[in-house]
Amino acid sequence: MKTETMRKIDWRLGSPMCRLLSKFSSAFVSCPKGKTVIVSKFFGIGSMCLSFPLLLELRKQNFKIVYLTFLPNAPMARLMGVNHVLTIDSSSLWAFSKDVIRTIWRMRSISPVAFLNLEFFSQFAGIMSLMSGAPVRSGFHMMHLPVGRMYSHRTNFNVYRQMSENFLNVGAMAGVIEGPLPLDQYPDEFLSVISDNEPSQSRRAKFILINAESSDTIRDLNSWPSQHWRDLIRNLRKRHPDYDIVLNGTGSAAKLHDEFAELLEQDSGVKSAVGNTSFDDFVRLIKDAALVITVDSGPLHLSAMMKRPTIALFGPETPTLFGHNLPWVRILYQNLICSPCRTIYDAKQSVLDCRDNQCMKQIRPDMVLSAVAELLVENPRSGTG
């Protein structure tokens, strides 16, 4: 099912179901066995990556962590070293319905101590928290939605704090974590965990990784002009000839990168890995890169948490929530009056009928090149292995 279809179902069916189920919520609660916590995040590998600080704090408290997500996101959950992953196949209504029933049965057999819902005001995710039988259920609450009735502990969503802090607060409100680390200390822990879980190691190469693709629901708003990308790639090759350029993305990015075909043909130092990498390959590409340049999307968060020099282009989304205040990360954001136009409260959809994303267009290639020069100077050993 498409994301927009799932959102419509969630809105139209989820609200009345939450209101109904809340009247009988006590009947669904079971006695916990052991020390298991279910963490739920269904959309976005980037947001899942930002849940890592919460997972680490849960591990410190000796909880067994079960991560609940959609099937395509399972590799990301496993990368973060959770004990078990529960998945729901959302490819069709039949597969979705079947997996929901199976997952509810499995959650109740687990008898979790707590269910931490990191999804943003999703009625479905709230219902799953109640169906889990967990006596402690924590998630984000909004006054005009009934999803908060599913929780024993309602959590405020703070639009002025980074997303990892908001996720940590879900655990703090539930009383299952205490005293989290400053956010800049978690990347070292992240690197330690993924080094234990990645299938193999490779030698760091001298290349700059470029990701021009964001999720299909916001691609038009979050895209950087093709001419800007071409100008950037040409100038990167001129100013930093020792570094190859590697273009990355999923199969859906193929059309975008077709526009760079002449660069691929003319310069052997410009290579494409679009649609040719597994998730594990993709993670290794980021880890091995001398520098990562990306629009606001999942690769930004993976790169930042893996301590790779990273340049992120922000426009319709706010870096206050999804940026990283880290020494190896540079955020390019024009902060126009109309930006950000996407908010969590509007299901991360734009409130504007925008046909001219000046928030992205006004980020010039020379701004990116300046950030590249700064990061490569500050990280002279990047790319040398």
Number of C-alpha atoms within 10 A of each C-alpha: 12 11 11 12 9 13 15 11 13 18 14 11 12 22 18 15 16 22 16 13 17 20 11 10 17 12 12 15 17 17 12 19 11 12 15 21 25 26 25 25 21 23 16 18 21 17 21 25 22 23 23 23 23 25 24 23 20 21 16 11 12 11 20 19 21 22 26 26 24 21 15 17 20 19 14 21 23 16 19 23 19 19 14 15 22 20 19 22 18 20 13 11 12 11 13 16 14 14 18 17 12 14 19 17 13 13 21 18 14 20 22 26 23 25 32 31 27 25 22 21 23 23 26 20 25 30 21 19 27 26 22 26 27 28 21 22 28 29 32 25 22 15 7 7 16 20 27 26 20 26 26 19 20 19 22 13 21 13 14 10 13 19 21 20 19 23 26 24 23 26 27 19 20 20 13 18 21 15 8 17 11 9 14 12 13 18 19 12 15 21 16 13 16 16 13 12 13 15 10 10 10 10 11 17 17 19 25 26 24 23 23 23 25 22 14 12 14 16 12 14 21 25 22 26 15 14 12 14 18 16 13 18 22 15 15 21 16 11 11 16 12 13 21 22 27 21 21 26 22 17 12 14 19 16 10 15 20 13 14 18 13 10 16 18 11 9 13 10 16 21 18 19 17 20 13 12 16 11 14 14 15 17 19 19 23 26 23 25 27 27 29 27 23 23 23 28 22 20 27 27 22 24 25 25 24 22 20 22 27 31 26 24 27 27 29 27 26 20 22 13 17 20 21 23 15 17 13 19 23 22 19 19 20 17 15 14 8 15 20 19 21 20 15 14 12 12 13 15 16 19 12 10 7 12 8 10 18 17 25 23 16 15 19 16 20 13 12 20 17 10 20 22 14 14 22 17 11 13 15 10 11 20 19 13 12
